[in-house]
Amino acid sequence: MSLRKTLQPFAVLLGALAMSPLAAHAQDVDVKIGFAAPLTGANAGYGKDLQNGVQLALDEANAQKIKIGDKVAHFVLVAEDDQADPRIGVQAAQKLVDQNVSAVVGHFNSGTTIPASRIYEGAGIPMIDPAATNPTIVSQGFANAFMVISTDAQNAGTAGAYAVEVTKAKRIAILDDRTAFGQGEADEFEKAVKAKGGTIVAHEYTNNQAVDFRTQLTKIKSTDADLLFFGGLDTQAASVAKQMKQLGLRAQLVGGGGVMDPEFIKLAGDAAEGVMAWEYGRPLAALPGGKDFSQKFKKRFGVDILSYAPFGYDAAWAAIKAMEAAKSTSPNAYRATLKNISFDGVTGHIAFESTGALKHGSSTMYQVKNGAWVTVVTKGS
């Protein structure tokens, strides 16, 4: 048998393989999108909600067969649990860097995001923050820090101005949990109150593990405060509301981001009635794509949106669109495109300031009425 006849079957086989779906997939390029948030512990519900938002974006991008250059991108989620712990958050960030992710969506807590951002900056990998709100995240002069959510300066600052100008509170007290998030909210709230000529009669402190706030609340009661701003998350805010009622503290309780959650109402019981909370962005139902997103999310994951999933979704799409436009998954190639990105996301228009902060951030105040959160007012664009 001649060599030509011997090789002929192999040539036919190679030709068949070249036309097969397996060969077509070989022309794809895997693009790793990193994600970090608390996936265990007290904040795990928020972390999973965020992760689902990111995954939904990647699913849709894969279904659209988006091209990066001349190859179809296959987006893969690489998730790390930061346990809402700054030390573990840094380790999670390094793991993502070591796995050569092209971008990172994360983290959830400001106290974890700030130190993790330094790891990403050192590695030159863009971090798109969907939930952490301390202004420090985008005031460090980093080229790789971006936010698709309003900062505390925008949210709690708006709350402070509203307390003086609209609520007409005369004697304002503050209680915060001393985390980067809670303290950041409280400081921005206090700054805005003073800028509007308001009076702060007390600023008390706790920690994010505390369950008894009666000592601080008793001091606040002695100041005859008519409004109390709490910087912290929903579980503690519920305890604050209950203990205020037990002590007969009649101040209006106002929370920052992280309070407007069904869990707050469940835990606070009848003490929840009348409580206000300022949250980042506009009500999802009021946004053009909000209803559709909620339906897609429920169909895909079998649960309703908890809180920050839409921001995770928009953060992932910001990275995807930047890579598509730059025709590259290399941060050095697509970073400039990301800095100048402009598109309508599910949470609103996504575009960044030169610092990486979200342009034209907005905030919405909600209030518990008849056992449910209802929208009161939205401020900002």
N, C-alpha and C positions, 0 to 999 in steps of 0.2 A: 504494500500500500504506500502511495506517495505521501510525502509530508503535507502536501496541499490538501489531500483527502482527509488526512488525520486531523488537521486543524479546522476543517470546514465545520464540524458540529459545534466546536467551541465558539466559532465566529457567530453562528446562528444563536447560540445561547447568550452571548454577550449582547447581541443586538436586541434580543427579547428582554434582557434585564434593563437595558437602557430605556426601554419603553414602558417598564413596569412602574406601579405606584411607589415601590421601594426606591427606585432610582430617582423618581421625582422628589421624594422626601429628602434624598441625599443632597438635592440642590437647595434645600431650606437652610436657614441659619438659626441656631438656637440662641435666643437672647434672654439672659438671666436678669430678672428684675428682683432685687432684694426687698425684703420686708422685715421690719422689726417692730414688735409691740408686746405688751404683756399677754401671753397666751395661757398662763396659769396664774393663780392668785386672785386677789380681790378685784383687779381690773381686767380679768380675762374676758369678760363679756364685751367690753369695749374693744379689746384687741382682736377678738374673733370677728366682730362686726366690721372693723377696718379691713381685716384680711379678706373677708368676703367681698367687700367693695372693690378691692384691688383685683381679686381673682375674676370678678365679673368683667372688668375692663379687659383683662388679658384674654378671657374667653372670647369676647366680642372681636378683639383685634385678630385673634387666630382665625376666627370664622371669616373675617374679611380678607384674609390672606394678604396682609399689608406687606409691601416690599420695602426692604432696606437696601438701597442700591438696586442691584439686579437679582437679588435673592428674596424669596418669601420668608418673612420672619416668623419663627415659632417662639412665642413668648412663654417663658417658664418662671413660675414663682418660686423663689428661694426664701423661706420664712425662718426667722429666728425668734425665740422667746426671750425678751429682755427682762421679764418678771417685774417690770416697773422699778427696777433697782439700777441706779447709776453705774455701779461697778459691773454688774452683769450686762448692762446695756453697752458698755464699752467693749466687753468681750464679744457680744453679739455682733457689734459693728465690725470688729476685726475679722470675725468668721465670714461675714458677707464680703468683705474686701478680699479675703483669701480665696473665696470661691469665684472671684472675677466677675462679680455682678456688674452690669452696665449702668445701673441706677438703683437708688434705694428709695422706697416709700416708707416713711417712719420718722420718729417713733410716736408714742402716744403721750407720755408724760414729759413735761418740760425739763424736769430734773434729770431725765434719762437722755433726752434729745440733745441737750446742750453739750455734755461731754462726748456723746457719740458723734456729734457734728465735727468735732476736732479730728476724729479718726478718718472720716470721709474726706475732710478737707486735705489732710495729709496724703491720702491716696488719690486725690483728684477725682473722686466719684460724686456726682450730684446727689444730694439728699433732698427729697421733696416731702416736706412736712405736712401731714393732713390733719393734725389734731393738737399738737403742742403749741402753746400760744405766748410764751414768755418772749418779749421783744428782744432779749439777748440773742436769741437764735439767729436773727438777721442783723444784729448790730455789731458782730465780731469782725466784720470786714472780710468774711469768707466768700470765695467765688462759687462755692458749691452748695450753699444753703438757700433753699427756696421754700415758700409757704403758700399753700392754696387756701389758707384759713386766716381770718383776721387775727391780729395780735391783741394782747391784753390792753395795749394802749388804745386800740380802736374799740374793743368791746367793753372792758371795765371803765375806760375813760368816758365812753358814752353813758354808761350807767351812772357815773359820778355826776356828770353834767345834768342828767335827767333828774336825779334825786334832788338837786338844788332848784333847778329851773321849773320843773313840771310837778314833781311830787311835793315840792315846797317844804321839804324836811328842814327843821331848824337845828336839831341836835342829832348829829349822825355819829354812830359807833361802828367799829370794824372788828371782825374776828377772822383770823386766817390760820391756816394749818402749817405755815412756815415751809411748805414745799416750794420749789421754784415756780410751780403753777399758782398755788394759793397765794403766796406772798406777792408774786408778780401781779396778780389781779388786784389784791388789796392795795398795793403801792400805787398802781395806776388809778384806781378808784379814788384814793385819798388825794392824789395830785390834782385830779379833775375837780373834786369837791372844793378844794382850796382855791383853785384857779377861778371858780365861779363865785367865790365869796362865801362858801358854806363853812359851817363849823363842825370840826371833829371833836367830839367830847371824850372819846376813848378809842384805843386801838389795842385789843387784847390778842393773845397768841395761844395756840395749842399745837398739837402735832397730828399727823395723818393717821395715827393709830388710836387716838383717844376716843372714849365713848362718853365721858362725863365732862360736861362743859359748865356745870353749875357755878363753879368759882368765878369763871370769867363773866358769865351771864349776870351773876349777882352784882359784880362791880359795874357792869354796863347799866343794870337797872338803877343803881344809885346815882347815875348821871342824868336820869330822866330822859334817856335817848328816845327819839321818836322814829328812828330808822336804824336798822342793823344790817350792814353788808357782810356776807360770809364768803370768804375766799377758800374754796375747797370743793369736794365732790358730793354727790347726792346722798350717800349713806350717812355721812356725818351731818350734812345739812338737815336731814330728817330728824336726827337726834337733837340738834340745836332747836329746831322748831318745837318738838315735843317738850323739851326742858324749858323753853321760853314760856310756853303755856302753863306748865306746872308752877313756875316761879311768878306768874302774873306779869311778865314783862310784855308790855303792850306795843313795843316798837314794831314797825313794819319790817318783816324779814325779806331781804333782797339777796339773791344769790347770783354768782357769776356763772361762767360756762361750767358744764358738768353737773348742774343741779337739776335742770329740766329733763327729768327721766321718769318713766312710770314707776320705777322702784322707789323714788322719793315719796310719791303719794301713798304707795302701799305701806312704807315704813312709818311715815309721819302720821297717818290716819287723819283724824279731824283737825289736827294741828297744821295740816298742809293748806287748808283753805285760806285763800288770800295771799299766799306766799308768791313773790315775784322772782323771776330768773331771767338774766340776760344771756342769750346764747349767740354763738357765732353764725353769721350768715342770715339768709332769709328762710322763711318756712318752706319746706320742700314742696308742699302742696301748692304754693303760690308761684312756683317756678315753672316755666314752659314744659320742661321735661321731667318734672318731679313725679307726677302720677305714673307715667310710663316706667320710670326707674324703679319706683316702689313695687310695681307689679312684676317687673323682670326679676328683681331681687327676691321677692317672695316665691316666685316660681322656681328659681334656681336653687335657693337654699332652704326653702320650707319654713322660713321665719320672717318676721317683720324687721325692718331696719331699726336698730337700737338707737344710734346717734350719728356716728361719724363716717359710716360707710360711703355716703355720697362724696365726701372729701377724699377718701382713699381712692375712689373711682376716678375722680378728676385728676388727682396727683399722678396716677398711673398713666392716664391718657396724655398728660402734659409730657411725660417722658417719651411715650410712644410717638406722639406727633413731632416732637423735636428730632428724634432719631430718623423718622421717615423723611422729614424735610431736609435734614443734613445728609441723608443717604449713608449714615454710618451709626454704629453702636458705640463708637469710641467717644468717651466723654470729651476728649480734647477737640473732637470734630463737631459734636452736637451741642456742647455747652453754650456757645454763642446763640444758637438757634433757640435753645430753651430760655435764655435770658430775654429774648424778644418774642416769645410765644404769645399768641393772642387767639383765643377761641372761646366759644360759649360752652361751658361745662354744665353739668346737672345742678351745681351749686351756684351758678352765675357765671359772669365773664371771668376768664382766667388770663391774667397778665401780671407781670412782676415789676416792682420798683427796681431801681439799680441795686438796692441792698438784697433783693430776693424776696422782700415782703410782697404780699398780695396787694395789687393796686385796687383802690376803691373798695375796701372792705366794708362789710355791713354787719349790723347786730340787730337782734330782735328780742323784745321783751315779752315774756309769757307770764301768765298768772293762773293760779289754780282757782277755778270757779266750778262749784258743784262737783268737786272730785275729779276734775280733768284740767289739763293744761290748755289754755286758750291764748291765741295771739292778741297782744295789746297794741304794739307799735313796732315798726322797723325803722332803724336809722342808718343812713349811709346809702351808697349807690348800689 
